[in-house]
Amino acid sequence: YIDGLICNSILVFLLGLIADSNTTDITSAVGANILYVLATAAASLSIPFEVRWLWFLISLLGLAGVITGLAAFKLNVQSKGGELDALYSKMSYITIGCFCVQALVWVFAQGFNSFSVSLEMTCYALVDVVGKTVVCALLFGADAALNGEGEPESEEAKEVV
């Protein structure tokens, strides 16, 4: 959960920076992520069944806050259009997908106790590594989109070159 607290917050912060969002939107999305991770950790540590599910429902509120924040970031990126919009869309959809799969793993592993601990950790590791690796690969390959390049040039600009 410490990994999720740090790395997921950095990932949400990065998506906010790519979208050129304001500080309030970024801070609220990162705060929602912190709520999501801490409430999930509290749910995992709770022994009574009812308390465990109560903490998980609170964590889902945090997850909803993260998704809402990423949707607000999307509005900023859509106004810019082009490759940056496509890049942000891919990165945010992968991030939201990974967060939702992690919540689903929790439901089956901790909530219903249907997974062994080793299978649970393997699922978390696979989702975490694959998701963050793909997002980082997209980011590293997106110099043109992040620098404002890659937009279609006009015919006049092509003739000058």
Protein Blocks (a to p, Z undefined) as FASTA:
>chain_A
ZZmmmmmmmmmmmmmmmnopafklmmmmmmmmmmmmmmmmmmmmpmblklmmmmmmmmmm
mmmmmmmmmmmmmmmmmmngpjllmmmmmmmmmmmmmmmmmmmmmmmmmmnopacfklmm
mmmmmmmmmmmmmmmmmmmmmmmmmnopaiacdfklmmmZZ
